[in-house]
């Protein structure tokens, strides 16, 4: 659905980027090159910037962790691995969370995160993942609301890390503190908060930060471009089609809005989503069609 959509404007994604993101959309989750995919998405906001040196930087992070491993005798346990990742990313390379200008769009653009050594939790988490996975360590994002955390698995043991705060280890009490800040004082940790999420979900969470900031700023054209990218990398997820349809509607693109909302309905039926959403969407489509008469 990239390119011109009905009566909507031409997408901000050029042909090369559209092809790259479409290719990502066709990959199995485990085959998605997380860091390089995030750089491709970042190029939306930095057109014309060559990605070579940023890709080399991802490799350099892994190489620095590998160099650090030389100081260990035998296998590295999860505690040592966590300390090493934190030292390389937060100390050697100076990555930290941007507390001062948290909502700056640059914090969700991996190119600018690398340039500035500051970013959102999910953007920094991608860098931790690149460095860890280069060692053969398993590092996954967690399905944790509000504040992105990662889980490091080494040697049959695991630790939860906070890339935004220097890669520090987060125990259950600290996780509950983060959760109550988002959901209120009665929030309780549940198994779902420890559940790993895949590469595609991490990329979507990164893009969702941009989309929400654009919508809050009233920059609906920019939000539309972000949604273009989201439906390309996750074409079978229904909700982004609905969101894009709603943005088209707000921008006054009725034909494009109807096309996206009907696609949402088809995916929702296929995946068995709540019939309430299908009914609400049908009503909205009918409303939009009335404006065409």
C-alpha positions as CSV (number, residue, x, y, z in Angstrom):
1,X,0.0,0.0,0.0
2,X,3.0,2.3,-0.3
3,X,2.9,4.9,-3.0
4,X,-0.3,6.8,-3.8
5,X,-3.3,5.4,-2.0
6,X,-6.6,6.3,-3.6
7,X,-7.0,10.1,-3.3
8,X,-4.3,10.3,-0.7
9,X,-0.9,12.0,-1.1
10,X,2.2,10.2,-2.4
11,X,4.0,8.5,0.5
12,X,7.2,9.9,1.8
13,X,8.9,6.5,1.3
14,X,10.9,6.4,-1.9
15,X,11.0,3.4,-4.1
16,X,14.2,1.9,-2.7
17,X,13.1,2.2,0.9
18,X,9.6,0.8,0.1
19,X,11.3,-2.2,-1.5
20,X,13.5,-2.7,1.6
21,X,10.7,-2.5,4.0
22,X,8.5,-4.7,1.9
23,X,11.3,-7.3,1.9
24,X,11.4,-7.1,5.7
25,X,7.7,-7.7,5.8
26,X,8.1,-11.0,4.0
27,X,10.8,-12.3,6.4
28,X,10.3,-14.7,9.2
29,X,10.8,-12.8,12.5
30,X,14.1,-14.5,13.4
31,X,15.5,-13.5,10.0
32,X,15.0,-9.8,10.4
33,X,18.3,-8.0,10.9
34,X,17.1,-5.9,13.8
35,X,19.8,-3.1,13.8
36,X,20.0,-2.7,10.1
37,X,16.2,-2.7,9.7
38,X,16.1,0.1,12.3
39,X,18.6,2.1,10.3
40,X,16.5,1.7,7.2
41,X,13.5,3.0,9.1
42,X,15.7,5.9,10.4
43,X,16.6,6.9,6.9
44,X,13.0,8.1,6.5
45,X,13.9,11.0,8.7
46,X,17.4,11.4,7.4
47,X,17.1,11.1,3.6
48,X,20.3,10.9,1.7
49,X,22.4,10.0,4.7
50,X,24.6,7.0,3.8
51,X,24.1,4.1,6.2
52,X,27.5,2.5,5.8
53,X,29.2,4.1,8.8
54,X,26.2,3.4,11.0
55,X,26.2,-0.3,10.0
56,X,29.9,-0.4,10.7
57,X,29.1,1.1,14.2
58,X,26.8,-1.8,14.9
59,X,29.6,-4.1,14.1
60,X,32.0,-2.1,16.3
61,X,29.7,-2.5,19.3
62,X,29.8,-6.3,18.9
63,X,33.6,-6.3,18.3
64,X,34.1,-4.2,21.5
65,X,32.1,-6.7,23.6
66,X,34.1,-9.5,22.0
67,X,37.3,-7.8,23.0
68,X,36.1,-7.5,26.5
69,X,35.4,-11.2,26.7
70,X,39.1,-11.9,26.2
71,X,39.6,-10.9,29.8
72,X,37.4,-13.8,31.1
73,X,38.6,-17.3,31.5
74,X,36.2,-20.0,30.4
75,X,32.6,-19.4,29.7
76,X,31.0,-16.0,30.5
77,X,28.0,-16.3,32.9
78,X,25.0,-14.1,32.6
79,X,26.2,-11.7,35.4
80,X,29.5,-11.1,33.7
81,X,27.8,-10.8,30.3
82,X,25.4,-8.2,31.7
83,X,28.2,-6.2,33.2
84,X,30.2,-6.3,30.0
85,X,27.4,-5.1,27.9
86,X,26.7,-2.3,30.2
87,X,30.4,-1.3,30.3
88,X,30.8,-1.3,26.6
89,X,27.5,0.4,25.7
90,X,27.2,2.9,28.6
91,X,30.8,3.6,29.5
92,X,33.0,3.0,26.5
93,X,30.5,4.3,23.9
94,X,28.6,6.6,26.2
95,X,25.1,5.6,25.4
96,X,22.4,6.8,27.9
97,X,18.8,7.6,28.0
98,X,17.7,11.1,27.1
99,X,16.0,12.4,30.2
100,X,16.3,16.0,29.3
101,X,14.5,15.9,25.9
102,X,12.8,12.6,26.1
103,X,10.1,13.4,23.5
104,X,12.6,14.6,20.9
105,X,11.9,12.7,17.7
106,X,15.7,12.1,17.3
107,X,15.5,9.7,20.3
108,X,13.5,7.2,18.1
109,X,15.7,7.6,15.0
110,X,18.6,5.1,15.3
111,X,20.9,7.2,13.1
112,X,20.5,10.2,15.4
113,X,20.7,8.0,18.5
114,X,24.1,6.8,17.3
115,X,25.2,10.3,16.4
116,X,24.1,11.7,19.8
117,X,24.6,8.6,22.0
118,X,21.2,9.3,23.5
119,X,17.8,7.8,22.8
120,X,14.6,6.2,24.0
121,X,14.7,2.8,25.8
122,X,13.6,0.8,22.7
123,X,16.3,2.5,20.4
124,X,19.0,1.8,23.0
125,X,17.6,-1.7,23.4
126,X,18.3,-2.4,19.7
127,X,21.9,-1.5,20.2
128,X,22.2,-3.8,23.2
129,X,20.6,-6.5,21.2
130,X,23.1,-6.1,18.3
131,X,26.1,-6.2,20.7
132,X,24.8,-9.2,22.6
133,X,23.7,-11.3,19.6
134,X,27.1,-10.8,18.0
135,X,28.4,-12.9,20.8
136,X,25.8,-15.6,20.3
137,X,24.0,-14.5,23.4
138,X,20.2,-14.4,23.3
139,X,18.8,-11.0,24.0
140,X,15.0,-10.3,23.6
141,X,12.8,-7.3,24.2
142,X,10.1,-7.8,26.8
143,X,6.4,-7.1,26.5
144,X,6.6,-4.5,29.3
145,X,4.5,-1.3,29.0
146,X,5.8,2.2,29.0
147,X,9.5,1.5,29.5
148,X,11.3,-0.9,27.1
149,X,13.3,-3.6,28.9
150,X,15.4,-6.4,27.5
151,X,16.1,-9.9,28.8
152,X,19.6,-11.4,28.5
153,X,19.8,-15.2,28.4
154,X,23.3,-16.8,28.8
155,X,24.2,-20.2,30.0
156,X,20.7,-21.2,31.0
157,X,20.4,-18.1,33.3
158,X,18.7,-14.8,32.6
159,X,18.6,-11.2,33.7
160,X,16.4,-8.2,32.8
161,X,18.3,-5.1,31.8
162,X,17.4,-1.5,31.4
163,X,19.2,0.0,28.4
164,X,17.9,3.5,29.2
165,X,19.7,3.5,32.6
166,X,23.1,2.3,31.7
167,X,22.2,-1.4,31.2
168,X,21.6,-1.9,34.9
169,X,20.0,-5.2,36.0
170,X,16.3,-4.8,36.9
171,X,14.8,-7.1,39.6
172,X,11.2,-7.7,40.3
173,X,10.8,-4.8,42.7
174,X,12.3,-2.4,40.2
175,X,10.1,-3.7,37.5
176,X,7.0,-3.2,39.7
177,X,8.2,0.4,40.3
178,X,8.4,1.0,36.6
179,X,5.0,-0.6,36.1
180,X,3.2,1.4,38.8
181,X,4.6,4.6,37.2
182,X,2.6,3.7,34.1
183,X,-0.4,1.9,35.4
184,X,-0.9,3.3,38.9
185,X,-0.1,2.1,42.4
186,X,-2.3,-1.0,42.2
187,X,-0.5,-2.5,39.2
188,X,1.0,-6.0,39.7
189,X,3.6,-7.8,37.7
190,X,2.1,-10.6,35.5
191,X,3.7,-13.3,33.4
192,X,2.9,-11.3,30.3
193,X,5.4,-8.6,31.4
194,X,8.2,-11.1,31.2
195,X,7.2,-12.5,27.8
196,X,9.7,-11.9,25.0
197,X,8.7,-10.0,21.9
198,X,10.1,-10.5,18.4
199,X,12.2,-8.3,16.1
200,X,9.2,-7.1,14.2
201,X,7.5,-6.0,17.4
202,X,10.5,-4.1,18.5
203,X,10.7,-2.2,15.2
204,X,6.9,-1.5,15.5
205,X,7.4,-0.2,19.0
206,X,10.2,2.0,17.8
207,X,8.0,3.4,15.0
208,X,5.0,3.8,17.3
209,X,7.0,6.3,19.4
210,X,7.4,8.4,16.2
211,X,3.7,8.0,15.2
212,X,2.4,9.1,18.6
213,X,4.6,12.1,18.7
214,X,3.6,13.2,15.2
215,X,-0.1,12.7,16.1
216,X,0.3,14.7,19.3
217,X,2.0,17.5,17.3
218,X,-0.8,17.5,14.7
219,X,1.7,16.4,12.0
220,X,-0.6,13.9,10.4
221,X,1.3,13.8,7.1
222,X,4.4,12.6,9.0
223,X,2.3,10.2,11.0
224,X,0.9,8.8,7.8
225,X,4.4,8.1,6.5
226,X,5.4,6.3,9.7
227,X,2.2,4.1,9.3
228,X,3.2,3.5,5.7
229,X,6.4,1.9,7.0
230,X,4.6,0.0,9.7
231,X,2.2,-1.7,7.3
232,X,5.1,-2.6,5.1
233,X,7.1,-4.4,7.7
234,X,4.0,-6.0,9.4
235,X,1.5,-6.4,6.6
236,X,-0.6,-9.0,8.4
237,X,-1.2,-7.0,11.6
238,X,-4.7,-5.5,11.4
239,X,-4.5,-2.6,13.7
240,X,-2.0,-0.5,11.8
241,X,-4.2,-0.6,8.7
242,X,-7.1,0.7,10.9
243,X,-4.9,3.5,12.3
244,X,-3.7,4.5,8.8
245,X,-7.3,4.6,7.6
246,X,-8.3,6.9,10.5
247,X,-5.4,9.2,9.7
248,X,-6.4,9.3,6.0
249,X,-9.9,10.2,7.1
250,X,-8.6,13.0,9.3
251,X,-6.6,14.3,6.4
252,X,-9.6,14.3,4.1
253,X,-8.7,11.3,1.9
254,X,-11.9,9.3,1.9
255,X,-11.0,6.7,-0.8
256,X,-7.7,5.9,0.9
257,X,-9.4,5.7,4.3
258,X,-12.1,3.3,3.0
259,X,-9.4,1.1,1.4
260,X,-7.4,0.8,4.6
261,X,-10.4,0.3,6.8
262,X,-11.7,-2.5,4.6
263,X,-8.3,-4.1,4.6
264,X,-8.4,-3.9,8.5
265,X,-11.8,-5.7,8.4
266,X,-10.5,-8.5,6.2
267,X,-7.5,-9.1,8.5
268,X,-9.7,-8.8,11.6
269,X,-12.0,-11.5,10.4
270,X,-9.1,-13.7,9.4
271,X,-7.5,-13.3,12.9
272,X,-10.7,-13.5,14.8
273,X,-10.5,-10.0,16.4
274,X,-13.4,-8.7,18.5
275,X,-16.5,-8.3,16.4
276,X,-17.1,-5.0,18.1
277,X,-14.2,-3.5,16.3
278,X,-15.4,-4.8,13.0
279,X,-18.9,-3.3,13.6
280,X,-17.4,0.1,14.6
281,X,-15.2,0.1,11.5
282,X,-18.2,-0.8,9.3
283,X,-20.1,2.2,10.7
284,X,-17.1,4.4,10.0
285,X,-16.8,3.2,6.5
286,X,-20.5,3.9,5.9
287,X,-20.0,7.4,7.3
288,X,-17.1,8.1,5.0
289,X,-19.1,6.7,2.0
290,X,-21.8,9.2,2.7
291,X,-19.4,12.0,2.2
292,X,-18.6,10.8,-1.3
293,X,-22.3,11.0,-2.4
